[in-house]
């Protein structure tokens, strides 16, 4: 498989998508070989900025107090959750699960431990733990978050990982550029020989193998 095969697979997946009553997400699925994901240094937990964006906006929630909270509000955060509300939110599992599907999260660094303790089980199982606000302003972090996706290995050390690269409403070139950005990050982490194969899949579509006429 070559990087150019990604765009061909995207083109085929879009051509076979059919009509749906909603906008489907386009995902990239990696299968690996020869990597021991039980070792902490091998685990995948990558934040990848998609150069052409996600294709649909996600709401941003920020766990913050005092100046961080003010900065978040000024930056246009959809929701600001203060320290006193974290434990309370952890008791409302149904509400939290719904939020995990609607929001992406940022957190003031000194609140990360409290968030992990009260909300980590729900958010972590959905691959949606908050990113700490470090090395940039709240506004800058929010902009990055709106264009980024998380790619992490699934289950108990399974050799599989997947993430969204956009939506069916985006063009093949845009999706291709996003796919290549994810591909490059994965190769940087595990090396090209460790990638067994890659599939492109729409939400309700069948998985299309990149370079499907070639040997793994």
C-alpha positions as CSV (number, residue, x, y, z in Angstrom):
1,X,0.0,0.0,0.0
2,X,1.1,3.5,-0.8
3,X,-0.1,6.9,0.6
4,X,-1.7,7.6,-2.8
5,X,-4.0,4.6,-2.3
6,X,-5.8,6.5,0.4
7,X,-7.4,8.9,-2.0
8,X,-8.4,6.1,-4.3
9,X,-10.1,4.3,-1.4
10,X,-11.8,7.6,-0.3
11,X,-13.1,8.1,-3.8
12,X,-14.5,4.6,-4.0
13,X,-16.1,4.8,-0.5
14,X,-17.8,8.1,-1.5
15,X,-19.0,6.6,-4.8
16,X,-20.7,3.7,-3.0
17,X,-22.1,5.7,-0.1
18,X,-25.8,5.7,-1.1
19,X,-28.3,8.2,0.2
20,X,-28.8,8.8,3.9
21,X,-30.9,11.2,5.8
22,X,-27.8,12.6,7.6
23,X,-24.3,13.6,6.8
24,X,-22.0,10.6,7.2
25,X,-18.6,10.7,8.9
26,X,-15.6,9.4,6.9
27,X,-13.3,7.3,9.0
28,X,-9.8,5.8,8.6
29,X,-9.2,2.4,10.2
30,X,-5.7,1.0,10.8
31,X,-4.9,-2.6,11.4
32,X,-1.4,-3.3,12.8
33,X,1.0,-6.2,12.9
34,X,4.1,-6.9,15.0
35,X,3.4,-4.2,17.6
36,X,3.0,-5.1,21.3
37,X,0.4,-2.6,22.4
38,X,0.5,-3.9,25.9
39,X,3.7,-1.9,26.3
40,X,3.0,1.7,27.4
41,X,5.5,3.1,24.9
42,X,3.7,1.5,22.0
43,X,0.2,2.6,22.8
44,X,-1.4,4.9,20.4
45,X,-3.0,8.0,21.8
46,X,-2.5,10.7,19.1
47,X,-4.0,14.1,18.6
48,X,-3.9,14.9,14.9
49,X,-4.8,18.3,13.5
50,X,-6.7,17.9,10.2
51,X,-5.5,20.5,7.8
52,X,-8.9,20.8,6.1
53,X,-10.9,20.6,9.3
54,X,-13.4,18.0,10.6
55,X,-16.2,19.0,8.1
56,X,-18.6,19.6,11.0
57,X,-18.2,21.6,14.1
58,X,-18.1,20.2,17.6
59,X,-19.0,22.1,20.7
60,X,-16.2,22.9,23.1
61,X,-16.6,22.6,26.9
62,X,-13.9,23.9,29.2
63,X,-13.3,22.8,32.8
64,X,-12.0,26.0,34.4
65,X,-12.1,28.5,37.2
66,X,-11.2,32.2,37.7
67,X,-9.1,33.6,34.9
68,X,-9.1,30.4,32.8
69,X,-12.9,30.5,33.0
70,X,-13.1,34.1,31.9
71,X,-10.7,33.5,29.0
72,X,-12.7,30.5,27.9
73,X,-15.9,32.5,27.9
74,X,-14.2,35.3,26.0
75,X,-12.9,32.8,23.5
76,X,-16.4,31.6,22.8
77,X,-16.5,28.3,24.6
78,X,-19.9,26.7,24.4
79,X,-19.8,25.6,28.0
80,X,-17.6,26.4,31.0
81,X,-17.7,24.0,33.9
82,X,-16.2,25.1,37.2
83,X,-14.4,23.0,39.8
84,X,-17.4,22.6,42.1
85,X,-19.5,21.2,39.3
86,X,-17.1,18.4,38.2
87,X,-18.0,15.9,40.9
88,X,-21.7,16.7,40.5
89,X,-21.5,16.0,36.8
90,X,-19.8,12.7,37.5
91,X,-23.0,11.6,39.3
92,X,-25.2,12.3,36.3
93,X,-24.0,9.5,34.0
94,X,-26.8,9.8,31.4
95,X,-26.1,13.6,31.0
96,X,-22.3,13.0,30.9
97,X,-22.6,10.3,28.2
98,X,-24.7,12.6,26.1
99,X,-22.2,15.4,26.5
100,X,-19.3,13.1,25.5
101,X,-21.0,12.7,22.1
102,X,-21.6,16.4,21.6
103,X,-18.6,18.2,23.0
104,X,-14.8,18.1,22.9
105,X,-13.1,19.1,26.2
106,X,-10.3,21.3,27.5
107,X,-9.3,21.6,31.1
108,X,-7.3,23.9,33.3
109,X,-4.2,21.9,34.3
110,X,-4.8,21.8,38.0
111,X,-8.3,20.4,37.4
112,X,-7.2,17.5,35.3
113,X,-7.0,15.2,38.3
114,X,-10.5,16.0,39.5
115,X,-11.9,15.5,36.0
116,X,-10.1,12.2,35.7
117,X,-11.4,11.0,39.1
118,X,-15.0,11.9,38.5
119,X,-15.5,11.8,34.7
120,X,-12.6,9.7,33.4
121,X,-14.4,6.4,33.2
122,X,-17.1,7.8,30.9
123,X,-15.0,10.2,28.9
124,X,-12.0,7.8,28.6
125,X,-14.1,4.9,27.3
126,X,-15.3,7.2,24.5
127,X,-11.8,8.5,23.7
128,X,-12.8,12.0,24.7
129,X,-10.7,12.9,27.7
130,X,-10.0,16.7,28.0
131,X,-6.8,18.1,26.8
132,X,-4.9,20.3,29.4
133,X,-4.6,23.9,28.5
134,X,-0.8,24.2,28.3
135,X,1.7,25.9,25.9
136,X,-1.0,28.1,24.3
137,X,-3.9,30.4,25.1
138,X,-7.4,29.1,25.7
139,X,-8.4,30.6,22.3
140,X,-5.5,28.9,20.5
141,X,-6.3,25.5,22.1
142,X,-9.9,25.8,21.2
143,X,-9.1,26.5,17.5
144,X,-6.7,23.4,17.5
145,X,-9.3,21.2,19.2
146,X,-12.0,22.1,16.6
147,X,-9.7,20.8,13.8
148,X,-8.2,17.9,15.6
149,X,-9.1,14.2,16.1
150,X,-7.9,11.6,18.5
151,X,-6.6,8.3,17.2
152,X,-6.1,5.6,19.9
153,X,-5.8,1.8,20.0
154,X,-9.1,0.1,20.9
155,X,-10.0,-2.4,23.6
156,X,-7.4,-4.3,25.6
157,X,-4.4,-3.9,23.4
158,X,-6.2,-4.7,20.2
159,X,-4.1,-4.0,17.1
160,X,-6.7,-1.6,15.6
161,X,-7.2,2.2,15.7
162,X,-9.6,4.5,13.9
163,X,-10.5,8.1,13.7
164,X,-12.7,10.5,11.6
165,X,-11.1,12.4,8.7
166,X,-14.1,14.5,7.8
167,X,-17.6,14.1,6.4
168,X,-19.1,13.0,3.1
169,X,-19.8,16.6,2.3
170,X,-16.1,17.4,1.9
171,X,-14.2,17.0,-1.4
172,X,-11.9,14.0,-2.2
173,X,-8.8,16.3,-2.1
174,X,-9.8,17.7,1.3
175,X,-10.4,14.2,2.8
176,X,-7.2,13.0,1.1
177,X,-5.1,15.7,2.7
178,X,-6.7,14.9,6.1
179,X,-6.1,11.2,5.7
180,X,-2.5,11.8,4.8
181,X,-2.0,13.9,7.9
182,X,-3.3,11.0,10.1
183,X,-1.2,8.5,8.1
184,X,2.0,10.5,8.6
185,X,1.4,10.7,12.4
186,X,0.8,7.0,12.6
187,X,3.9,6.1,10.6
188,X,5.9,8.5,12.8
189,X,4.7,6.6,15.8
190,X,4.8,2.9,14.8
191,X,6.7,2.8,11.4
192,X,5.3,2.0,8.0
193,X,6.0,-1.8,8.2
194,X,3.8,-2.1,11.3
195,X,0.7,-1.1,9.3
196,X,-0.9,-4.2,8.1
197,X,-3.7,-2.4,6.1
198,X,-5.9,0.6,6.1
199,X,-9.6,0.9,5.4
200,X,-11.8,3.9,4.6
201,X,-15.4,3.7,5.8
202,X,-18.4,6.0,5.9
203,X,-20.8,5.7,8.9
204,X,-23.2,3.4,7.1
205,X,-21.0,2.3,4.3
206,X,-18.8,-0.8,3.8
207,X,-15.1,-0.6,4.6
208,X,-12.9,0.0,1.5
209,X,-9.4,-1.3,1.7
210,X,-6.7,1.1,0.5
211,X,-4.7,-0.6,-2.2
212,X,-7.2,-3.5,-2.1
213,X,-5.7,-5.2,-5.1
214,X,-2.3,-5.3,-3.5
215,X,-0.8,-7.7,-1.0
216,X,-0.5,-6.5,2.7
